[in-house]
Amino acid sequence: MTRVAVLGAKGRMGSTSAAAIEAAEGLDLVAGIDVGDDLEAVVEADAEAVLVFTTPDVAFDQARWCLERGIHVVIGTSGFGDDQVARLRELVDGRSGVGVIVVPNFSIGAVLMMRFAAQAAPFFESVEVIEMHHPDKVDAPSGTAVRTAEVIAQARRDAGSDPLPDATTTDPDGARGAKVEGIPVHAVRARGFIASQEVVLGDPGEIFSIRHDSSSRESFMPGVVAALRWIPSHPGVTVGLDEVLGLE
């Protein structure tokens, strides 16, 4: 049994995850921490792994606190960039046996969507990412969209693809979206969405789109459980669920 604490336990993802952990074989929920609670409760509960679903402004510091105490960390907070991942690597370096995994999206379907998009991207002249979330989400673009754009860009670099065609010269309001490694990313925030993303690829005479929709937070729970089961035996820093699912 892996003893697990959840940070952000009263939030939407945290509370759903806590219920999934309690129901999962091989995992034991020993602490639920939220705003105002003392992190020392994690140590007092003898937690071996921590699931972080707090806000971006505190998640990194909480992860660092846990790693400094030899506690494995699974980070579900969106918005971790390359700089923060590099800082996590510095924290983990030299700490024998401790591991951390940063997961942009716990949905198995979303992981496959990113992989398929990376495979398809070199075959098309154009590619853009559209992500759609509920209006209570605090960061944009989503971590999933950023990661998708990164893997698409890398796949196109590896294939020697030409730059994306775009004749736009005037866009004072940013209608063409954000650029993540040269890939346009558009964020929609509208009531009714949980988490959706579409990758649109185009060539002369055809459009190919890859879309994934999560209609409930339960869709993320198989990935949460898999990451928590996997991390105690995989030290170091990992990004994404690909290795957890055997896709690497």
Buried (B, 14 or more C-beta within 10 A) or exposed (E): EBBBBBBBBBBEBBBBBBEBBEEBEEBBBBBBBBEEBEBEBBBEBEBBBBBBBBBBEBBBEBBBBBBEBEBBBBBBBBBBEEEBBEBBEEBBEEBEEBBBBBBBBBBBBBBBBBBEBBEBBBBBEBBBBBBBBEEEBEBBBBBBBBBBBBBBBEBBEEEEBEEBEEEEEEEEEEEEBBEBBBBBBBBBEEEEBBBBBBBBBBEEEEEBEBEBBBEEBEBBBBBBBBBBBBBBEBBBBBBBBBEBBEEE
